[in-house]
């Protein structure tokens, strides 16, 4: 019986039941609004102006290039530092990998 209770599906079901019960208890104890809010209470408002059509559309193109650069650089560093040392074959493969990373970074930074 003890082996069944510590199996992953049983633990999942038990924890799910505990969390669901806690959520229901929290919902029952939660504050309930009795007063109805005015019509514009939930509308966005900034500096004395209604801002219905003023949504910010940030440009992430520079960020993505920066993120890809660091991803490529970190994966390259991880692959090269964890390569086994001691044979010419791994050295050549590491050099080819470095060459591929340099070409990839040049293509990334070109545009």
N, C-alpha and C positions, 0 to 999 in steps of 0.2 A: 504494500500500500504506500509506503514511504517513497519508493522509487517512482511510482506513478505521479505523486504530488510534486516531485522535483523535475519532472520532464518538461521540456520547453513549452509544449502546447498547454499543459495543465497550468504552469506558472503564468503564461499569457492570459488564459481565461480567468484565473483568480485575480490577477492584477487588473485586468479590464473590468471585472465586476466591482472591485474596490474603487477604482477611479470613476466608473459610471455612478456608483452610489454616492460618492463624494460630490460629483457634479450635480446630481439631483438634490442633495442636501443643500448645497450652496445656492442653487436656484430657488429653493423654497425659502431660504433665509435672506435672499437678496432684497435690496430696497426696491419697492414698487412705487412708481410715480402715480400720484392721485390727481395732480393738477395738470390740465392740458396746457401745453406750451403754445404761445402765440405763433402765427403763421410764419414769420420770418426768423424765428429763434434759431433754426438750424442752418440758415444761409451764411455763406462766407462773406466777410466784411473786412476791409483793410483800409486804414487811414482815411476814413470818411467816404470811401467809394465802394459801390457794389462792384464786385469783380467776377461777373458771370463769364465773360469771354477772355479773361486775362490769365490764361493758363501757361505756365512756364514749360517750354519744350527744350530741355537741355540737349546739347550736342555731345555725345559720348564717343565720337570717332577718334579723338585724340587719346582718350582713356583706353580704348580697346587696343590701339597700337602699342601703348605703353604696357598694358597688361600682357599682350602676346609676346612682347620683347622679354619681359621678365620670366614668363612661363618657359619660353624657349631657352633662355640663359640658364635658368635653374634646372631644367631637365637635362640640359647638356652637361652642366657641372655634376649632377647626380650620376649620369651615365658614365662620365669619364672617371670620376673618383672611385666608383665602385667596380670598374673594370679590373679583372685580375692582372697582376703584374708578372712578367717572367717569360713571355714569349713574343716573338716578332709578330705573330699573327694578331694578337690583341692590340699591339702597338699600332699596326697598320689599320685595323678596324677603328681604333680610337681617332687616328688621324683623319680617316674618311668621315667619321662622325663629326669631327670638328669642322671639316671642310663643308659638310652639308649644313651645319648650324650657321656658319659664316655666310653661306649663300642665302640661306633662309632669312637671316637678319638683314642682309643687304636688300633683298627683295622687299622685306617689310618696311625698312626705313627709306626705300627709294620713293615710295608714293606718299 
